[in-house]
Amino acid sequence: MSLFLAFHLIQIKSWDPNRYLYSSTQKGSSL
C-alpha cells in the first residue's frame, strides 16, 4: 500500500502540482 501511494504521489507531482494537491486533499478527506 505504501509503495503504491508513494508511486502515485510521485507520478502526480511529476505531472502537475495542482493535480497533486487536489489528489492529496481528496485522499485526506477519504481517509
N, C-alpha and C positions, 0 to 999 in steps of 0.2 A: 504494500500500500504506500509506504513512504517513498520508495523508488518511483512509483508511478506518479505520485503527486509532484515530486521533485522534477521529473522529466516534463510533466505538463506545465509546471510553472516556468521552467527554463524556456520551453518552446514558446509559450505565450509571450514571455518577456522579450525573447528574441524577435518575435513578430511585431508586437505593438504594446507599448507600455499601458495605453488606455485599456486595451483588452485585458491585460494582466490585472489591472486594478479592478475592473468590472468582475472578472472571474473570481478574484480574491474576495470581493465583497459578497458575491453570490455564495461562494463556498462557506464563508464565515457564517452567513445567515443560515445556510442549510445545516451546518454543524451546530 
